[in-house]
Amino acid sequence: MASSVQQLLPATPTSIVLPKSTHHTTLFGLGSCSTMGELKQYHSQIIRFGLSHENDAMGRVIKFCAISKSGDLRYALRVFHMMPHPDAFIYNVIIRGHLQHQLTRDCILFYLQMLRESVTPNRFTFPSVIRACCVDYAVEKGKQVHAHVLKFGFGSDGVIQNNLIHMYMNFQYLEEARQVFDWMPHQDIVSWTTLISGYSQWGCVDEAFEVFELMPERNSVSWNTMIAANVRSNHFQEAFALFDRMQSEKAVLDKYVAASMLSACTGLGAVKQGEWIHGHIDKNDIKLDSKLATAIIDMYCKCGYIDKAFEVFNGLAHKGISSWNSMIGGLALHGKGMAAIELLKEMERQAMVTPDFITFVNVLSACAHSGLVEEGRHYFRYMTEVHGIEPGSEHFGCMVDILGRAGLLEEARDLINKMPMIPDASVLGALLGACRIHGEIKLGEQIGQKVIELEPHNSGRYVLLANIYADAGRWEDVATVRKLMNDRGVKKAPGFSRIELDGVVNEFIAGGRAHPQAQEIYAKLDEVLEHVRKVGFVSTTDGVVNDIEEEEREKLLYYHSEKLAIALGLLKTKHGETLHITKNLRVCKDCHTVSKLISKIYDREIIVRDRSRFHHFREGECSCNDYCSGFVDMASKSIIGKLAENLSCGWLLSSVGFICIYDPETSPLPFPLLIASSRVEFSLRMKNYLRRTTCAELGTDISYLLSPFLCTCRGRCLKILQIPMSEVTDKMVEKHTESLTDISVGYSLEIPSKGLQSFAKRSESLSHLERKMPLNGRGLHQVQLQ
């Protein structure tokens, strides 16, 4: 046996000089080992002293090999199997070593072997075995181990009981966990915290709070456990109330509580409180680890302060992968796709961390929010070709979103069909959203039904399908979807908007009058809407419930929660001050258009965070370029929509910068005007409609403010031009009206007063010129040629 043991040992290196060995000095030396090389030298001394079968000496060897950071579990097992009669101590360290290496099933097997060998477990055996059952989700074995705890007389041991509470909570056996807790003769702080954490893990926040209130004493861990439970359940106000209590009781605000409260600030959009916590971290020299730094960056990003997030990010001495991912994700939320891509490139240049799975989810999300189709395709391939990251469901979902929003529905569907995994509801949901944007009723109906099957309790899926039907005027189908929701007990999540003013978060629901200043708010909103209507805006009630009068349908839109929050912001802030709004649902088309107009009329920047991204409204425009949800500029449509209904082809310029083209012979559009409030949206819509009518690709991408390009529609050449009205000059009008003589069909053009003379001169050679005077309400003359 000794010779077999000696085969394990290498020759003793001459670089290490052992003290003159005795039995006691050898055992003492084992406790000071720091490497396997040193351990093996002491092991050789043990063998020479004839102690290779003694549990005391060999137990120390096995302990170092099994559980120390520089140990070797395989070496420990080889020594263990040579022991004739290992005792409970040796079994305990072997079980613990396997637990540390996440070999949980082996832990249970060694425990069973221990029982077969008639080695009696002690109080140090059960914590590791219980944790192994917990990790392996071995419910029945866990119950049997609990029975053994009682059988061997450890029913009152606090450490073992705490582990049992944790095990039962992990199994979601809440009653059994509570019974163990109640039967304990003495509950310590760990017992209380474990029970609270277990309840919160399964969303039982009320039960967790009940236990929290019964605690005889609390520490920062128990405070954080309760605060974090409320944050995870989106009970942000309750988290703030607990935080106030914590401060009044002089509890320590450590980095864990700070991270939880930063998440609460993120949820509420409460940047003032978030700034206070950030300041507290700096003043008290709380170590800014990766988790805390990420929480601060995430808070600033999601509260609309992307520049402050960058300040924190750039100030980090050591940027971990989570910090990079959080910053890239923040840029994605704000629609800054190219900036997100540049940050990825900077990350790769520094070569300190390697992009991971989440990095590319965020990069592709940034491409989706910014309409970067080619970039999205590139990085979808790049992540695998360069970094060896196989795309997961999240990456496919982003790509479907990118293609779907761009109108490439067939390509998106083909991508789904080629997925190596079964597409989940998020992937199909992205395609469903695209179907609504582009009016694809048939495909939307098919996908909607599949998504509802996958997520029968997600109200958003029903609502989106119902909206597709409503947009198509299929009200009977809308009613069918509503009935299905009612039959299944599915309720639509109520929408709300929040605005933080002077450190106080104000929350609104549509038509709600609970706010103490409700009367002033509604008066202000009526004033705002009157200004908006004066510039020609008319609410579109498409998609609003069909079983009420048109006037009532308009009122539902007028008093949406976002408009109420903006009205309060205008009331309570100084001129020029930015308004920050947080919503739990997506911005509707009506609110999106109204917000743009308010930003122009009142000279305000309005930053809205909805369920999926940020919208920065400034000077009548939105940072999403109306791309993210397929918004149509309804204000412009309501003003000029009827002017070109009977035209074969329309050319339009407006103060908000949109283009409209219609040719009934070649383009079976669902409405007579193709209207877009941005270059991106127009380009995408044109490509989509040309593709649907088998027309050629656009000849030139619209990448500049003044960029005419040609597209061929079944042999007919149409020239399309986009110029923001603020940049139209006499010279530009004169230059571009020259090309109008090449068009043989009718057209309609709106131009500012300063350009009317130049236009008339260029148009004299054209027949049947008719001028319509006076100005049409926006300082524009309407000129129509036939």
Secondary structure, DSSP 8 states (H G I E B T S, - for coil): -HHHHHTT-----TTS------HHHHHHHHTT--SHHHHHHHHHHHHHTT-TT-HHHHHHHHHHHHHSTT--HHHHHHHHHT-SS--HHHHHHHHHHHHHTT-HHHHHHHHHHHHHTT----TTTHHHHHHHHHHTT-HHHHHHHHHHHHHTT-TT-HHHHHHHHHHHHHTT-HHHHHHHHHH-SS--HHHHHHHHHHHHHTT-HHHHHHHHHH-S---HHHHHHHHHHHHHTT-HHHHHHHHHHHHHTT----HHHHHHHHHHHHHHT-HHHHHHHHHHHHHTT----HHHHHHHHHHHHHTT-HHHHHHHHHH-SS--HHHHHHHHHHHHHTT-HHHHHHHHHHHHHH-SS---HHHHHHHHHHHHHHT-HHHHHHHHHHHHHTT-----HHHHHHHHHHHHHTT-HHHHHHHHHT-SS---HHHHHHHHHHHHHTT-HHHHHHHHHHHHHH-TT-HHHHHHHHHHHHHTT-HHHHHHHHHHHHHTT------EEEEEETTEEEEEETT---STTHHHHHHHHHHHHHHHHHTT-----TTS-SSS-HHHHHHHHHT-HHHHHHHHHHHHS-TT--EEEEESS---HHHHHHHHHHHHHTT--EEEE-SS-EEEEETTEETTTTTTTT---HHHHHHHGGGGTT-SS-----TT-------TTT---SSS----SSHHHHHHHHHHHHHHTT----SS---SSS--EEEEETTEEEEE----GGG--HHHHHHHHGGGGG--S-EEEEEEHHHHHHHHHHHTTSSSEEEE-S--SSSEEEEEE-
